[in-house]
Amino acid sequence: MEKFVVKFRKLILALAGLLLIPSIIGFLNTRVNYDMLTYLPDSMETVKGQDELLKSFGKGAFAMIITEDLPESEQAKLEDKFRSIPHVDTVLGYGTLNENDIPAQILPDELYDKFQKGNESLIAIFFDTSTSADETMDAVKKIREVADSHAYVSGMSAFATDLRKLCEEEEILYVVIAVVLALLVMLALLDNWLAPVLFLASIGVMIIINLGTNIIFGEISYITKALSAILQLAVTMDYSIFLWHTYREHLAKDKEKNYNRAMEKAIKDAMSSVFGGSATTVAGFLALCFMTFGLGKDLGVVMAKGVVLGVIGSVTVLPALILTFSRVIERLDHKSILPDFTWLSQKIVKIFPALLIIFVAILPPAIIGYKNANENVYYTISDSLPQDMEFAVANKKLSENFNMANVHMTLTSSSLDQNTVYNMTSDLKNIAGIKTVLNLEEVLGTEVPMDILPSNIVDVARSDKWELTIMISEYRTASDEIANQINDINNTIKKYDQNALLVSESSSTQDMINLTSVDFQVVNAISIAAIFIIIAIVTKSISLPVILIVVIEAAIFINLGLSYFTGQKLSFITPICISTIQLGATIDYAILMTTRYKRERLDGKNKKEAATIALKTSIPSIIISGAVLFAATIGVGVYSRADIISSMCMLMARGAVISIIVVPIFLAPMLILTDPLVIRTTLGMKKLIKEKS
């Protein structure tokens, strides 16, 4: 392998260049999903309800529109304009009922109040496409253009439209910020001016290939698209740095200064070390695939693929680039700003008992904070964007002026008689927080025959299989009140129709809450188990995986615990992802130090000497790697206006700093303390017991 790479480096670079063409095409043609609720399992009733709504009524997305200062004639004209927009299926307002010549005396007096408040009117719009379909978002955009400044569009489709606009504006800058900051860190911490540029070029090729190959999935989430490039850059930079240091070491030892020979040895070393270390990172990301909530699989598979491509790039494209520019590289060496860490290593080993006491003291509050981290999470997806955006302004007006925070839709059998539906409607109206219930029976009562209504009005609310009921709630999504309300609605409709279905953003969100609370525990357990097995294989030990995971998990506990104690609000998905990403990305630091410690012990050093050498040689690599992870994420965390992206990047940046501190300061003392156990439980180290005796 290494001889092939060195000999055919020009061919490798040419192939890499050619692969960029289909990758860019694939990237541009991979659809982005902006609706988190679509990642709920198909087996859930809310998802079945959405499918039935689209299938039976041709209605997918739903939006409420508030208009201001429009005379009735202008209001009617505006509604007609909305109807002409592609994929707008139904437009309902008080004027719509009048236009269809429904006798005014049979309409409830309160119906007018539901659609009119002072100078503001309410219009309900159904689309014939799903919430985050491109066609729906384009229709929302067109509605805003047609209405000009006279209308406010609320709902999940409006949120998805604003989210798409924000992401399209910011995503390129995410990569630019991450690359620039990572480059500055490497220029300062490494010993060459050109090497960091080559690292970024190599990783950049693999990032584009990763993004391009996502087309095989059809679509990816906006979170995956926004984070995958940054994370791939951050977590795979280690492999480039390792290859570089190994190459320079072999080149320095080569009396003839043979670049090719030094690189062959470096690739060989990298393949054995990098593949072992990267396996833990891949395992961390693949653990996300065990989430019931589909977003985990979306992010996990893409990132695992990115890490594998990063490893391949570090032993093919990067060596080819380094050899191509080897003579230029030689003239661009400079001194790294990193000091000699001998003094720090000696100090840590000297005071290791005190450090162990500190570790034991820090752990309990960190665990408490970690376990309670979910108390500060939010599930209302619309809260993840700035509240000055168009959809947020519309939602606020809807809540304040019409006392409408949520809209529920139920599907009950169309075979139910008018009396039964009327009784069900009465029960629904008595549920706490329900302000309005609208269906054909509520409009007509039990005395007026259904035949009096025009067919186009009946078809809006009734199909061959289902009848549609719309309910307006004053409770906010993801609140305790809405959870109780959803339970009461389900109990009520099931009493009259066992097969009835409830469809709403809030019911889908409630399902998401129930799923992800379990996912958090499952993903964490699977990632720890998988990484334990990999470390056990790499270190040939039973005890070392436990020690390493304890230290890294402590860093994760501290990171998420700080969020709890500071009251920082996090998106529900952040703790799940951070736990696995930080574990997978920073466990390499612990593996690096432990491998060196083990080597020094086998070479005859005592435990304190081995720990000192392991610290001295590992700290620079840990700092460089952690600093790159910090730099690649902190800038995006500060810049992004999308809170899900921002909070995840901020926690990854903070996690990198915490791991840089925790691993050297606490792992070395742990190795010294457990040395007798490590020797007895690690393959090949038992001979140290005999030598000592």
Disulfide bonds with the S-S distance in Angstrom:
none
